[in-house]
Amino acid sequence: MFNADPPMPATSETPKPFAPPRRAVMLVNPNARRGTQSLEPALARLAAAGIMVTREHFSGPGEVRADILRHARNCDAVILCGGDGTLNAAAPALIETGLPLGIIPMGTANDLARTLGIPEDAGAAAGIIAGGARRTIDLGEVNGHPFFNVASMGLSSDLAHSLDKTMKRRFGKLGYALAAARVLMRARNFRAMIITKSGVTRVKTLQIAVGNGRHYGGGNVVEETAAIDDGHLDLYSLELGSVWKLALMARDFRAGSHGAWREVRTERCTEFEVRTRQPMPVNTDGELVTQTPARFRLLRNAVTVFAPPAIAARDV
């Protein structure tokens, strides 16, 4: 799927693990929720660290991979200014090139940035890149599509389908709440098979979610001990008789303790499969990219990111 020998940046030596990059390509999503914010504080912070930046805008996720590959031989880092959808679109090229990733959050939820402890202020986020500290993280993959945060089917896929870009830009996180209310009104359980090394489990569920990172959905927690470099995926199946019971569970989803409810089935593994009677869309990091049957696997130590060095010891 990916090149065995990724192209090397055109630099005289490999950067040290905690040194800032020397040349970076900055890809900006002007359609992101906060895409109109000034990047001047970020550019000034990067320039002060001696980082030469080539800045480009892109009009859609399909351009991100091509832009990274086009610049790969002339830079030693990629800086993405956008939300989780932008980061998701970049994942294949980051794996293919091996270039480290800098993040300046400009989306609505910014769950990967939250997981990594990267602030939403552009200047402060650029300061993390300038500091040079790096962290190697895992990715999940479903049917060949890598993801950072979570992949799911059921409620969240219905939400992704109903939440258009205009609503996200106009209402931000409130847009998620408005779309979620509409989705819940017509939510129905579906039947699925969860196939792991230990066997086959048949479920009737509202949602099956598979987390690689820690945060998803604007700050919910995949599982209370989950980390983006812990070497496994966290699955949960939401097997409720009434969708309105979710209101009682909301605090536990924010804390990652929802697995304590008897209606929530949980499992940890590195690869498994989910099958449904009819094909169902699968949402990865807010984007609908494939459908069931869904084959999941962990991509261990897949991407390097610029992140605060002490974040592994903190709960953000």
Summary of the structure (lengths in Angstrom):
residues: 316
radius of gyration: 19.3
end to end distance: 33.7
largest distance: 61.6
contacts: 1064
relative contact order: 0.17
helix: 31%
strand: 33%
